[in-house]
Amino acid sequence: MREDWKKFEGRVVNNMLPLRRLLESTRYSAVFLTQSGHEQPKNLAIKFIRAGARADSQTSLWYRASKLNHPNLLRLLPGGHCKLGGMDLIFVVMEYAEQNLGRVLPNRPLTANETREMLRPLLGALSYIHSEGLAHTHIKPSNIMAIGKQLKLSCDTVLAFNEPRPAYRPADAYDAPEAGRARVAASSDVWSLGVTLVEILTQQTPVSSPGSQADPIVPSIIPQPFLDIARQCLRREPLLRWTTAQIADCLRPLPFRLPRM
């Protein structure tokens, strides 16, 4: 399927967005490097999804996501509809980030200090998304990016609370157990955050026995407070999972107190 998308390199979308290079692709979507049409072109990313029955709903969501304003969210620009190779597609344009966490982890895990530095702004961005009545729905290392020294969380996968999950997107290792049948909720993002946290510290996603109703096994070698956070994120019962506020509280250092004299 990658080759099917790759053949579009060099095309120009709507007479203004050249497809410079295919960055990633799946069965249902692709992301290309493109450039703005200004006198000093700026690198951007453009994401395509095959248009379907919910195409208008998806473009409306992307428009809503383009209004989000947080320093740790990747900025979106409203997209639209187009045709490539006879395919009806919808697209959205976003800031281009050269780095993402998914490229780091095959080489090494993050240290405890790096994890803390990553988790704080990530929680801030995720809490902001939730406050807007949206869920990210796809927290994973490759969607945690950096532009310069600034952490940026992608936001092109956001969905409104209580909406159904898109049928075209298959479940993966980061999705909560209820993701395929339950309506969109903040608690599913918390589960995905827990999976991601385990992976960035161990280079492995947590183990869960097939068919088991027990919570996944979180390796005890994970340092505190991340061990407690991961265990509380990875509760099979969504109502038992911590909120982003509880996770942030756990990250805060205890106040210093003078010993009694």
Secondary structure, DSSP 8 states (H G I E B T S, - for coil): -HHHHHTTTT-EETTTEE--EEEEE-SSEEEEEEE--SSS--EEEEEEEE--TTHHHHHHHHHHHHT---TTB--EEEEEEEEETTEEEEEEEEE--SEEHHHHTTT----HHHHHHHHHHHHHHHHHHHHTTEE-----GGGEEEETTEEEE--TT-EETT----TTS---TTS-TTTTTS---HHHHHHHHHHHHHHHHHSS--B--TT--S--B--TTS-TTHHHHHHHH--SSGGGS--HHHHHHHHS---------
